[in-house]
């Protein structure tokens, strides 16, 4: 019975993600809420942004339903309030723009709400840091994940497929093996379904983009779920599942810092952006990322179920090969 209810909630999240996004496309176009091509963008035509409204709504409703049924191990209020805060702020940013300092301050407020509630339970850095420093480092890591997820939402289908992949990995981990978690599994399934529903409209050529109203809350929610696993001692899965996004965004940030660039400004120097600039299509690049993410899911599961060194090494090689391909792949004729 519980399985059927959880499956229905996940299916509902997928339906809302699909139908809701489809409804938003003409509404956003009529109101001219559009991403217009410029020297730093990788699309050719003005495209509505704000599809994240439907995705975020689908996940919030699924979270509320699962919480109401007592199927989640975490209280809903702090996470949902933080998600709504970031969605609202990000929507304003989509419409008229906000200073970076305002966005970062409110992201820290949303993070602080959850950490003050004692979530995630446990030390994320496995006792390598004193508890107070562990909390500070956790907040900073979560803040970086929120923003890197936003930075990586730059081509058709990429952020949506990454959301689906991380959620699918958490679903496998929580349903099969040592990480059994009857709360995490249905929530992961709902997030994956909502992302797939959105991808119907966002696959290349995209008819709508997430916008910050989608990418920022998704980074916040997924960041929490990964940190919660690390706090439970499952740091390998928390590191491996998002490893491509972590590597691309972090390496790019460090390279820009070394060049003395203004890292808060928009740019086109991520590995995936360089691959598209080489002439590769959005779909080609995202398909390679999906393939790598499938391998990473297997690596994460293996690392947590008896083969930690092998899983970590294989994950590192997988991401290194993907980044190398993005940096050097010749254009297709």
Phi, psi and omega in degrees: 000312180299320179298318181295320179294314179298320178296322179294321178295317178297317178297321178296321178297318177297320180294318179295318178300321181284303183293318181298318179295319178299322178291325183291330187304305180291327180296314181291324178294318179296326180270006177058036173271085191232146166270115182263139180302140175212185186293345182251000182264167181239018176241161190255340184230151176302129186229134179303143173236145183131009178298340178297342176302313181291318182295313180297318179298318180299317181291319179298316180296320178295318179299316179297317181295314180293322178294318179298331178272000180073025184264359180250142180278354183243147174295142186283328194301307184297319181292317182291321178297317178297319179297314179295320178300311182291325177296317180295313180297318182291328177294318175300319179296322177297323185280317187222353179086141178228149176299146182302323182295326178292314180300313182295320180298316181287330173296321177294325175298314179298321177294316182298326178302318183284315181296324179293331178283001179085021180244139354286154182279117181120171180269118183296324183265023167058031177084002177288340179238150172301153184310316181296315179291327177299318179295318179294315180296322178298316180298317181292320178296318178296318178300317179296319181296319177304313185283324178294326178297322177293317179298325185278357178272073187234352175223163185302126171084353188287306183293322179295318180289326177294320177300314180296321182292313179298317180294320178295321177296317177294325178296313179299313182299320184275350181253335184223124177108203187283347184265025184309126183210102183292349176267316182293324185300307181293326178294317178298319179297321180293318180295317178299318181295318178298320179294318179295320176301319177292322183297336176306324182262342187259351179294148184298134354282127187294138173262353178197151176249159177300314192075169178298332179297343176255313186291324181290308176300324178295318176298322179294312182292312181293323177301317178297314183298321179290317178295324178297323177291320178298320180294335177276001180100357182264058185288334181297314180294324180293330178276318189285317186302315180264020191299323179296311179300316180301314184291311182300310184291318184288316178299317179297317178300313182296320179295321179290322177298317180294332178274357179076024180278160175279100191291345180276353181269153179297150183203179178225048184244006172295157180302316182294327178291320178296324178297318179293321178295336175290349180110001178283143180288157177305314183296321179299314181296314183293324177299321177293322177295318178299315179300316178297321180294326176298317177296318180297323176300314177297320179296318180296317180296317180297318181298328182269354184235041170113350182231060186297313182294314179300316181297316180294317180295314180298321178296316179299317179296318180301313182290322178298318179295317180297313180296320177298319178296317180297323184284336189233352187299132177286153179293147175276141180279000000 
